[in-house]
Structures are given as C-alpha cells and as structure tokens.
Amino acid sequence: MERDTDRYRGLTRRALMLGGMQVGLLSTLVARMYYLQVLESDRYSTLADENRINMRLLAPSRGQVLDRFGVPLAVNQQNFRVVMVSEQARKIDRVLTLVSEIVPLTDADWRRITREIQRKRAFVPVTVKDNLSWEQVTMIEVNAPDLPGVSIEVGELRSYPYETSTAHFLGYVGAVSESELNGDPVLALPGFRIGKSGLEKFHDANLRGVAGTSQLEVNAVGRVIRELSREEGQPGRDITLTVDIGLQQYAQDRLKDQKSAAAVVMDVHTGGIYSMASNPSYDPNLFTTGINAETWEDLLSDPATPLTNKVIAGQYAPGSTFKMLVALAALDSGIIGPRHTVHCPGHMDLGDHRFHCWKRGGHGTLDLVGALKHSCDTFFYDLARRIGIDRIHDMGKRFGMGQRTQLDLPSERPGLMPSRDWKQANLGKSWTQGESLIAAIGQGYVLATPLQLAVMLSRMVNGGFAVKPHLTRQVERGPAEQTAWPPMGVNKAHIEMVIQGMNAVMNQPDGTAYKMRITEPGFEMGGKTGTSQVRRITMAERSTGVLKNDQLPWRQRDHALFIGFAPLRAPRYACAVIVEHGGGGSAVAAPIARDLLLEVQRRDSARGASQVSSAEGAPEPSPTVPNTSPRKVGG
C-alpha cells in the first residue's frame, strides 16, 4: 500500500512538470503569435505584398520625325506579333511547325527563337514573328485550340512612308545588340528598337521617351496572375526637320537615272537643309524587323554603295568649283588686285614641267571674272604660284573645307584641305610648288564632300557669314534652329567679284554653263562647273584610239560637279551636285542643280513665303538642253 502511494506521488510530480512545460511552451507560442500577428502585422503584410508584386517596364512610343511643314517622315504603326510561352506549349517543335504553316519562319527565325527559349524562363513569352498581316492574325486565332501557349500581342513598329527618298538622312532603327544594352532595363524589353544610323541614331535619346510601369501580381514562381496598376510612360519627342519632303522626293527622283550621284539644297542664311539626296538608295523599312542576310550582303557588295550618304560621306576632288576660294585667298593676301590679269596661252611652265589649261589653244588675257566664266586653269596656276598653298589652306578652312561641318548626322567625313605642315606630318615629304598649282584647280590632295561645297558657296553668297548646315528645325519642347551666324571678316568687295564670275558662268553666252541657265524671270541663278579627274588617259590607251574620257570604263571616268545659288539678285538657296563618273560638270551635274534650284523657288513662291501646313506635289522637271560645248578637264 505504501509502495503504491509512492508510485502515485511520482506520477503526479511528473505530470505536473510536463503540464507546466506545456503551459510554458503554449504561453511562449501565444506570445510569439501575438507579437507576429498584432505587433508586427504591418511589417510582415508589407513583406508578403513585396513577395507577390512584380514591377515591369512598359516600352514608350518612339517620337515621330516630321518635315518642315509637319508631314510625317518616320512614324509608328500598329504591329501584331505572335508570341509563345514554352511551358504552355509542351511540344514546342510541333507547335512552332504549325505556326510556320501560317506565318513562314526562316532558318534565322528558328535559330533566334531557340536561343530565346534557352535564355528566358519557361513562363516568359518569346516573340515568334513580328509584323503579321490581319489575315495571319485571324488564322492564328482560329487555330488557337491547336496552338497551346501561342497568342497574339499588339505593339508598335517603326515605319518610313517615303522609303528610299528619306533613307540617307533618317537612317533606321534596329534591335538592341548585347554590346548596346549597357545595363539599361528599357533596352532589354522585347521588341525594343534603337536608332542605328542617320537622324534616328543622332536623336535617339530624344526619340526614345520614358518607359512606363505596370504593377503585376505574380505567384511564387513569378507567373503573372493579374495587373494591379499601370502608369503610362512619356512618348519620345517629335523632331521637326528643315527638309521639304516634296523637294526631297523631287531631288531623289532627279538622280534616279544616274548610277551614283548626290545633291543637296540648303538655305544660305539659316543653314537649314531643304533636301539631301543620294543615289542609289535603300528602303529603311527593311531594317525594322531585321534584314535578311542575302539582302544585307547585296547592299554591302553593291559598287555604287547604296548605304552611303554621299552628300556627307562622299569625298571628291572639287575640281574647278574650288577656284573661287583660290581667288578669294589671292585677293585677301593683297598680292593681286581686282584688276589683275593673266595671259593664257594654253599652259604654264614651271621649271621643266608644263601645266596645261583645259583649253589647249588658250584663253588669251583674262581678268578674275573672265577666268571664272571660262574656268581658265592657267589663271589659277598663276595665283597659286604667287600665294602658295598655305594661304589657300587658310582661306579654305574659313569657308568650311577640310573639316566636318558639325551637321546633326553621324558618319560625316572631313574632306581634306592640304598644307605644307599636313604633307610633312602625314607623308613625311616637303610640299612642292607644282602641287600648289594642281591644288589651285581643285585636284591633287584636295577633297571635299558635296555638303562642304554647299556650305562654302552659302558663306560666299550670304554676305560672308559663317553659316553651318543643319537638318533639325526643332525638337519638341526644345529651342528652335539657330538662324543668326557670325561674320567671317572676308572683304565683301572680293566676294562680289566672285559672285560676278558665277553670274557670268550661267548668264553670259560664252559662260561654261550658259545653256543650263534658268530663264524664268526672278528665278535666275549663278553657279560654277567642276570636273573631278579620276585618272589620266595613258599614252598606251591613246595609241589604241581611247582619246576621250567617256571612252574609258565607267568607274575610271571623271566625276561631274556643279555648285549653284538662286535667286541671283537676293540669294537664298545653295545647291551642290556630284555625279560620279559623269564626265564634265556642265553637261550632267548643272542640269540637275538648275532643276533643283528652280523647283525650290517655285515651291516657296507657290505657298507664299513658305507658310503652309503640308508639302505639295512637285511639278514635272523642266526639259534639259543638250550640251554641245567641248569637254573640259578643269571645270
């Protein structure tokens, strides 16, 4: 009995101890739950929300590019694309094969899709194909039961409605490469495009806009359940250009019969570019969704270089269009006066070398205006012998030669304005006097782009102001274009003599481009022809009967150049034209420049001081008069 009592007491003590422990644990648990659920409820509610809420960026709409009258040149159009979520598709190859029967997929498409599937998480959509037609969208929707994981999304696609007419200055957009990401999450958005060339590249930061955000509820593995909120971003800024699309189309069409050519028209006072045409061209829409390898290779291998904007990246010996700078350098130096004359017997001898004028029989005695009118090489040989290359170099630099014009486009080339120091530094040789004579007629080392020639001419005919060219009239919510420029300090009387020479070239019967003049009252022009020599005809070729430049293979023929301005009495427009391997400037390049200068004046006259809201269609070009004057190498 006593033994049972002791056993009972032991059990009771153990029970009490266990019960106390249970009560203690329960109290601790209750206290902890109270702490977590009551005292810390706000904190853990926030953490829970953060675990189920995902923020995603929304691609902004790209800004438009407009011409000077508000005509859209680069726009966004609705883009239907088919996407696939690989985890929902299950049999991916089978689903893609079915999709390809509706929307054809190239080998490159298959490789890209495979890469994206491997790189992205299984629940993230992969773009299968962009830019679907409405019929293709309908077929995808109709066949949806057989296409698990496949759906249609709506986005934006860059479009260039004027295609080849605007390619060289607008450029194009393309997909972001790995090297261009730079850690920017916006650039990693599916289907996002950035400017790759032209104004699209130059103004990319303005055109991109600011991304929006979408607040999404997701599950534990990150799959979207629903959208909680959305904040739209800011679209990119619109860019208004100085270009007149009507004139631009006219210029591009005017060049179409030439294998390779370029032309630019600019305002001599503001620097605004009205048209910038380069032929052959390309369709920038090819790059919007990704150009195929075959087309890309064709563009790269074309000897006429359709991807090159020859207005800013073509570098040519300026030929006789350069003689006006030599004249200004000679007058500015004081070594010659306004009445200086030179007798041209058809050549000039320097040491044991004879430098020929383009006119073998010579021009006789000429003053400066007459020398420009007849493009006499001997006259400018004489000036170069007197003043030397460095004075020519300095005057060339003042007028924009041998340096980039700071145009608002990438890929501009600087040309070349040689000097004694340049030759010593780059070639390790001393300059010779004979090289000065060659430079004086725009040959030898001298190189210029058509845009540089237009700038040079603009600075002459605007009264001597250092105008700079530009394509951008205004960025939305930004300042307007600069229209006032500093004076260059060139003697206006000297400039007036050069202008008289350009007037004589076009409007006197014995001028080198008289047959290409504008006869319409009030629209008359001045100008200067030029021929850029590619190579001489050898004695061996002459012995086989090759006597003329146009008898050489096309790529070995001279380039034809012309620069002109209008109207004659109150200059407003300057134009420069290059026709590669076109021969003499008066025969090929001058008619194009004449038509462009006439057209731009007609257009502005018709709209009344350029105050209309849209660009009219261009009239038919005026007929050209065939040139019967003898060929000139000098200009």
C-alpha positions in Angstrom: 0.0 0.0 0.0 2.8 2.4 0.9 4.6 1.3 -2.3 1.5 2.3 -4.4 1.3 5.7 -2.7 4.9 6.5 -3.5 4.4 5.5 -7.2 1.3 7.7 -7.4 3.2 10.7 -5.9 6.0 10.2 -8.5 3.5 10.2 -11.4 1.8 13.3 -10.1 5.1 15.2 -9.9 6.0 14.2 -13.5 2.5 15.1 -14.7 2.8 18.5 -13.1 6.2 19.1 -14.5 5.0 18.1 -18.1 1.9 20.2 -17.7 4.0 23.1 -16.6 6.3 22.7 -19.5 3.3 22.5 -21.9 1.8 25.6 -20.4 5.1 27.4 -20.7 5.5 26.4 -24.3 2.0 27.3 -25.1 2.4 30.7 -23.4 5.6 31.3 -25.4 3.9 30.3 -28.7 0.9 32.6 -27.9 3.1 35.4 -27.1 5.1 35.0 -30.3 1.9 34.7 -32.4 0.7 37.9 -30.7 3.9 39.6 -31.5 3.9 38.5 -35.1 0.2 38.9 -35.9 -0.5 42.0 -33.9 2.6 44.0 -33.1 4.5 43.2 -36.3 1.5 42.7 -38.6 2.1 45.8 -40.8 5.7 44.8 -41.4 5.0 41.2 -42.5 2.0 42.3 -44.5 4.3 44.5 -46.5 6.8 41.7 -47.0 4.1 39.4 -48.2 3.0 42.0 -50.7 6.5 42.5 -51.9 6.8 38.8 -52.5 3.7 38.7 -54.7 4.1 42.1 -56.5 6.3 42.5 -59.6 7.1 45.8 -61.4 7.5 45.6 -65.1 8.6 48.3 -67.6 6.4 49.4 -70.4 8.1 50.5 -73.7 7.4 54.1 -74.6 6.2 55.2 -78.1 9.0 56.5 -80.2 8.8 60.1 -81.3 7.9 61.0 -84.8 10.1 62.8 -87.4 8.3 65.5 -89.4 9.3 67.6 -92.4 9.3 71.4 -92.1 5.6 71.5 -92.8 4.6 68.8 -90.4 4.4 65.9 -92.9 5.3 62.6 -91.0 8.5 61.0 -92.3 9.1 58.4 -89.5 6.1 57.1 -87.7 4.9 54.2 -85.6 2.3 51.8 -86.9 0.4 49.0 -85.1 2.3 45.8 -85.1 0.8 42.4 -84.5 3.2 39.8 -83.3 2.8 36.1 -82.4 4.4 35.0 -79.1 4.8 31.7 -77.4 5.1 30.6 -73.7 7.2 27.5 -73.9 6.0 25.9 -70.7 2.4 26.1 -72.0 3.3 24.9 -75.5 4.6 21.5 -74.2 5.7 20.1 -77.6 7.5 23.2 -78.7 8.7 21.9 -82.1 5.3 20.7 -83.1 3.6 24.0 -82.1 6.2 26.1 -84.0 5.8 23.9 -87.1 2.1 24.5 -87.0 2.7 28.3 -86.6 5.2 28.2 -89.5 2.4 26.9 -91.8 0.5 30.2 -91.1 3.4 32.6 -90.6 6.5 31.5 -92.6 9.7 31.2 -90.5 13.2 31.4 -91.9 16.1 29.4 -90.7 17.3 32.6 -88.9 13.9 32.9 -87.2 14.2 29.3 -85.9 17.7 29.9 -84.5 16.6 33.1 -82.8 13.6 31.5 -81.2 15.7 28.6 -80.0 18.2 31.0 -78.4 15.4 33.0 -76.7 13.7 29.8 -75.3 17.0 28.7 -73.8 17.8 32.1 -72.4 14.4 33.0 -70.9 12.4 31.4 -68.1 9.7 29.0 -69.4 6.8 31.2 -68.5 8.2 34.3 -70.2 6.8 34.9 -73.8 9.1 34.6 -76.7 8.5 36.6 -79.9 8.0 34.1 -82.8 7.3 36.6 -85.6 6.7 40.4 -85.9 4.6 42.4 -88.3 1.8 39.9 -89.0 -0.9 40.7 -91.5 -4.5 40.8 -90.4 -5.1 37.5 -92.3 -2.3 35.8 -90.4 -3.6 37.2 -87.1 -7.0 35.7 -87.9 -5.6 32.3 -88.8 -3.6 32.2 -85.6 -6.8 33.0 -83.6 -8.9 30.4 -85.5 -6.3 27.7 -84.9 -5.7 28.6 -81.2 -7.0 25.3 -79.8 -4.2 23.5 -81.7 -1.6 26.1 -80.7 -1.2 25.9 -76.9 1.0 28.6 -75.4 0.6 30.8 -78.6 -1.0 34.2 -78.5 -1.2 37.5 -80.4 0.3 40.7 -78.9 -0.1 44.2 -80.2 2.9 46.6 -80.2 4.5 49.3 -82.4 6.7 49.1 -85.5 8.7 51.9 -87.0 7.6 52.8 -90.5 9.2 55.1 -93.1 6.4 56.1 -95.5 8.7 57.7 -98.1 11.0 54.7 -98.2 14.1 55.3 -100.3 13.5 59.1 -100.6 14.5 59.7 -96.9 16.7 56.7 -96.1 20.1 58.5 -96.1 19.2 61.3 -93.6 16.6 59.5 -91.5 18.5 56.3 -91.1 16.7 53.4 -89.5 16.1 51.6 -86.2 17.0 48.0 -85.3 17.1 45.5 -82.4 19.4 46.2 -79.5 22.6 44.2 -79.6 24.3 42.8 -76.5 27.0 45.4 -76.6 24.4 48.2 -76.7 22.5 47.1 -73.6 24.7 48.9 -71.1 22.7 47.7 -68.2 19.6 49.7 -69.2 16.5 47.6 -68.5 14.4 49.5 -71.1 16.7 48.4 -73.8 16.1 44.8 -72.8 12.4 45.0 -73.4 11.1 42.5 -76.0 10.9 44.1 -79.5 12.6 47.4 -78.3 14.3 49.2 -81.2 17.0 52.0 -81.1 18.4 54.3 -83.8 21.2 52.6 -85.8 22.0 55.3 -88.3 21.1 58.8 -89.5 18.8 61.1 -87.5 17.3 58.0 -85.8 20.7 57.5 -84.2 21.7 61.1 -83.7 18.4 62.0 -81.9 17.9 58.5 -80.3 17.8 59.9 -76.8 15.1 62.4 -77.7 13.1 60.0 -79.7 13.1 57.1 -77.2 10.8 58.6 -74.5 10.5 57.5 -70.9 9.3 54.0 -70.0 6.1 53.4 -68.0 5.5 50.8 -65.3 3.0 48.0 -64.7 2.4 46.6 -61.2 1.6 42.9 -61.5 0.5 40.2 -59.1 2.6 37.1 -59.5 2.7 33.7 -57.9 5.6 32.0 -56.1 7.4 31.2 -59.4 6.8 34.6 -60.9 3.9 33.8 -63.2 1.6 36.8 -63.8 -1.9 36.5 -62.1 -3.3 39.9 -62.8 -2.3 43.6 -63.3 -2.8 45.7 -60.2 -1.9 49.1 -61.6 -0.4 50.8 -64.6 1.5 54.1 -65.1 2.0 55.1 -68.7 5.4 56.5 -69.7 6.1 59.5 -71.8 6.3 59.1 -75.6 9.5 60.3 -77.3 9.8 63.8 -78.5 8.8 64.7 -82.1 11.6 66.1 -84.3 10.7 68.7 -86.9 13.2 68.9 -89.8 14.2 71.7 -92.2 13.6 69.3 -95.1 10.8 69.8 -97.5 9.6 66.3 -98.4 8.2 67.4 -101.7 11.5 68.8 -102.8 13.3 65.8 -101.3 11.2 63.4 -103.4 11.8 65.5 -106.5 15.6 65.5 -105.8 15.8 61.8 -105.3 13.8 61.2 -108.5 16.0 63.6 -110.4 19.0 61.5 -109.6 17.5 58.1 -110.4 18.9 58.0 -113.9 22.5 58.3 -112.6 24.4 55.2 -111.4 25.8 57.1 -108.5 25.1 60.7 -107.6 24.2 63.1 -104.7 22.7 66.5 -104.4 22.0 68.9 -101.5 20.0 72.2 -101.3 20.4 74.5 -98.3 19.3 77.9 -97.1 22.3 80.2 -97.4 21.1 82.3 -94.4 19.8 79.8 -91.9 21.8 76.7 -92.9 18.6 74.7 -93.0 18.8 71.8 -95.4 15.8 71.6 -97.8 16.8 68.4 -99.5 19.6 65.8 -99.2 19.5 63.1 -101.9 21.9 60.3 -102.5 21.5 57.6 -105.3 21.3 54.7 -105.2 19.3 54.4 -102.0 17.7 51.7 -99.9 14.4 51.1 -98.1 14.9 51.6 -94.3 11.8 49.6 -93.6 13.9 46.5 -94.4 15.7 47.0 -91.1 12.7 47.5 -88.9 12.1 43.8 -88.3 15.5 42.6 -89.2 17.0 42.5 -92.7 17.8 39.1 -94.1 21.4 38.1 -94.8 21.0 37.9 -98.6 19.6 41.5 -98.9 22.2 42.8 -96.5 25.0 41.3 -98.5 23.6 42.7 -101.7 23.6 46.2 -100.2 27.2 45.8 -98.9 28.6 44.5 -102.1 26.9 47.0 -104.5 29.8 49.0 -106.0 27.5 52.1 -106.1 27.4 52.0 -102.3 23.6 52.5 -101.6 24.2 52.5 -97.8 26.5 55.6 -98.1 25.1 59.1 -97.8 27.3 60.6 -100.5 26.3 64.2 -99.5 28.3 63.9 -96.3 30.5 60.8 -96.7 31.5 61.0 -100.4 34.9 62.8 -100.7 35.8 64.1 -104.1 38.4 66.4 -105.7 36.3 69.6 -106.1 37.7 70.5 -109.4 37.0 74.0 -110.7 34.4 74.7 -108.0 37.4 75.3 -105.8 38.8 78.1 -107.9 36.6 80.7 -106.2 38.4 80.0 -102.9 41.8 80.4 -104.6 40.6 83.8 -106.0 39.5 85.0 -102.5 42.8 83.8 -101.0 44.7 85.8 -103.6 42.6 88.9 -103.2 42.7 88.7 -99.4 46.5 88.4 -99.4 46.9 91.7 -101.3 49.3 90.1 -103.7 46.9 90.7 -106.5 44.3 93.4 -107.0 40.8 93.4 -108.5 42.2 94.3 -112.0 44.8 91.6 -112.1 45.1 89.8 -115.4 46.8 86.7 -116.7 47.6 85.8 -120.3 46.7 82.1 -121.0 48.5 80.5 -124.0 47.0 77.1 -123.0 49.6 76.2 -120.4 52.0 77.4 -117.7 55.7 76.3 -117.5 57.1 75.7 -114.0 60.7 74.5 -114.1 60.9 71.7 -116.5 57.2 70.8 -116.2 54.3 72.2 -118.3 50.9 72.5 -116.7 48.1 72.5 -119.3 44.9 74.5 -119.3 41.8 72.5 -120.3 41.6 74.7 -123.4 44.7 73.7 -125.4 44.7 76.8 -127.6 44.5 79.1 -124.5 42.0 81.8 -123.4 44.1 84.8 -124.1 44.2 87.6 -121.5 41.6 87.3 -118.7 40.7 89.2 -115.5 39.2 87.3 -112.5 35.6 87.4 -113.6 36.6 86.2 -117.1 38.8 83.5 -115.6 35.9 82.1 -113.6 33.5 82.5 -116.5 35.8 80.4 -118.8 37.2 78.3 -115.9 40.7 79.0 -117.1 43.2 76.8 -115.4 46.2 78.9 -116.3 44.9 82.0 -114.4 44.6 80.0 -111.2 48.0 78.3 -111.8 49.4 81.9 -111.7 47.5 82.8 -108.5 48.8 79.6 -106.7 52.4 80.3 -107.8 52.1 83.7 -106.3 50.3 83.0 -103.0 51.3 79.4 -102.1 49.4 76.5 -100.6 49.2 77.8 -97.0 47.2 80.9 -97.9 44.8 78.7 -100.0 44.6 76.3 -97.0 43.7 79.1 -94.6 41.0 80.5 -96.8 39.6 77.1 -97.4 39.3 76.5 -93.7 37.4 79.8 -93.2 34.9 78.5 -95.7 34.5 75.1 -94.1 36.8 73.0 -96.2 38.8 70.1 -94.7 36.7 69.8 -91.6 33.4 68.4 -90.6 30.5 70.9 -90.8 29.1 69.7 -87.5 25.9 68.6 -89.2 23.4 66.8 -86.9 24.1 63.4 -88.6 26.6 60.7 -87.7 29.2 59.4 -90.3 30.1 62.8 -91.8 33.6 62.8 -93.3 36.0 65.8 -93.1 37.4 66.0 -96.6 41.0 67.3 -96.9 42.5 70.8 -97.1 46.3 70.2 -97.6 49.1 72.4 -96.4 52.9 72.2 -96.1 52.6 71.0 -92.5 49.9 68.5 -93.4 52.1 66.8 -96.0 55.2 66.8 -93.8 53.2 65.3 -90.9 51.3 62.7 -92.9 53.6 61.8 -95.7 57.0 62.8 -94.4 57.7 64.9 -97.5 58.1 68.5 -98.3 55.5 70.4 -100.3 56.3 71.3 -103.9 55.2 74.4 -105.8 53.8 72.2 -108.6 51.4 70.7 -106.0 50.1 74.2 -105.3 49.2 74.6 -109.0 47.4 71.3 -109.0 45.5 72.2 -105.8 44.5 75.6 -107.2 42.3 73.8 -109.8 40.8 71.5 -107.1 42.8 68.4 -107.9 45.7 66.6 -106.2 45.2 66.2 -102.4 42.2 68.5 -102.1 39.0 66.6 -101.2 35.5 67.8 -100.3 32.1 66.5 -99.7 29.1 67.9 -101.6 27.8 69.4 -98.3 31.1 71.2 -97.8 30.8 72.7 -101.3 27.3 73.9 -100.5 28.5 75.4 -97.2 31.4 77.1 -99.0 29.0 78.6 -101.5 26.5 79.7 -98.9 29.1 81.6 -97.0 30.1 83.4 -100.2 26.6 84.5 -101.3 25.1 85.3 -97.9 27.4 88.2 -97.4 30.3 86.4 -95.7 28.6 84.9 -92.6 29.8 81.6 -91.1 26.6 79.6 -91.6 26.5 76.0 -90.6 24.2 73.4 -92.0 21.6 71.5 -90.0 18.6 69.2 -90.6 16.8 69.7 -87.2 14.4 72.7 -87.2 13.2 72.0 -83.7 13.0 69.2 -81.1 9.6 69.1 -79.3 9.7 71.2 -76.2 13.2 72.4 -77.3 14.7 75.6 -78.8 14.2 76.5 -82.4 17.0 76.3 -85.0 19.8 78.8 -85.0 19.4 81.4 -87.8 22.0 84.1 -87.0 25.7 83.5 -87.7 28.9 85.5 -87.1 30.6 87.3 -89.9 33.8 85.8 -91.2 35.6 89.1 -91.9 36.1 88.5 -95.6 36.1 91.6 -97.8 32.6 91.9 -99.3 34.0 93.6 -102.4 36.2 90.5 -103.1 33.2 88.2 -102.6 31.2 90.3 -105.0 33.8 89.8 -107.7 33.5 86.0 -107.3 29.7 86.3 -107.4 30.0 88.3 -110.7 32.1 85.4 -112.1 29.4 82.8 -111.1 26.8 85.1 -112.7 28.9 85.1 -115.9 29.2 81.3 -115.9 25.5 80.9 -116.1 24.1 84.0 -117.8 26.7 85.2 -120.4 26.6 83.4 -123.8 30.2 82.3 -123.5 29.9 81.1 -119.9 30.7 77.4 -119.3 27.1 76.6 -118.2 25.1 79.2 -120.2 22.9 76.5 -121.8 21.9 75.3 -118.4 20.7 78.6 -117.1 17.3 79.4 -115.6 15.4 81.7 -117.9 12.3 82.2 -115.7 12.2 85.8 -114.6 13.1 86.4 -110.9 14.4 82.8 -110.5 17.8 83.2 -112.3 20.8 81.5 -110.9 24.6 81.8 -110.6 27.0 78.8 -110.4 30.3 77.1 -111.2 31.0 73.9 -113.0 33.7 71.4 -112.0 35.3 68.2 -113.2 37.0 65.9 -110.7 39.6 63.9 -112.6 39.7 60.3 -111.7 42.8 59.4 -113.8 44.6 60.5 -116.9 44.3 58.7 -120.3 47.7 57.0 -120.8 49.8 57.2 -123.9 49.2 53.5 -124.5 45.5 54.0 -124.4 45.7 56.9 -126.8 47.6 54.7 -129.2 44.6 52.3 -129.2 42.2 55.1 -130.0 41.0 56.0 -126.5 41.0 59.8 -126.7 38.0 60.9 -124.7 37.1 60.4 -121.0 33.8 58.8 -121.9 35.6 56.0 -123.8 37.1 54.7 -120.5 35.3 52.1 -118.3 32.6 53.8 -116.3 34.5 53.6 -112.9 37.5 55.3 -114.4 35.7 58.3 -115.9 35.8 61.8 -114.3 33.2 63.0 -111.8 30.9 65.8 -112.7 30.3 68.6 -110.2 28.3 71.8 -110.0 27.5 74.3 -107.4 24.9 77.0 -107.8 22.7 79.5 -106.0 19.4 81.3 -106.5 17.8 83.7 -106.9 20.6 85.7 -108.5 19.7 89.1 -107.1 18.9 88.1 -103.5 20.5 84.6 -102.9 18.6 82.3 -100.6 19.4 78.8 -101.8 22.7 77.0 -102.5 22.9 73.7 -104.3 25.8 71.2 -104.8 25.6 68.2 -107.1 28.0 65.3 -107.8 27.5 62.7 -110.5 30.1 60.0 -110.0 31.9 59.2 -113.3 29.6 61.6 -115.1 32.2 63.5 -117.1 32.0 67.3 -117.4 30.1 69.2 -114.8 28.2 71.5 -117.3 26.8 68.6 -119.2 25.5 66.3 -116.4 25.6 68.0 -113.0 24.5 71.5 -113.9 21.1 70.5 -115.3 20.3 68.7 -112.1 21.3 71.7 -110.0 19.3 74.0 -112.2 16.2 71.9 -111.9 16.5 71.7 -108.1 17.0 75.5 -107.7 14.1 76.2 -110.0 11.9 73.7 -108.1 12.7 75.0 -104.6 11.9 78.6 -105.8 8.7 77.5 -107.4 7.5 75.7 -104.4 8.2 78.5 -102.0 6.6 81.0 -104.4 3.5 78.9 -104.7 3.0 78.6 -101.0 3.6 82.2 -100.3 6.7 82.7 -98.2 6.7 79.1 -97.2 3.6 79.3 -94.9 1.5 76.2 -95.5 0.9 73.2 -93.4 1.7 70.5 -95.9 4.0 69.9 -98.8 2.5 70.0 -102.3 3.4 67.6 -105.1 6.3 68.5 -107.3 5.7 69.5 -110.9 7.4 67.8 -113.7 11.1 68.8 -114.2 11.8 71.4 -116.9 13.4 69.9 -120.0 17.2 69.9 -120.2 19.0 71.4 -123.1 21.7 69.2 -124.5 25.3 70.5 -124.0 27.3 70.9 -127.2 30.4 72.7 -125.7 33.8 70.9 -125.7 34.8 68.7 -122.8 36.9 70.4 -120.1 39.1 68.7 -117.5 39.5 71.8 -115.4 35.9 72.7 -114.9 
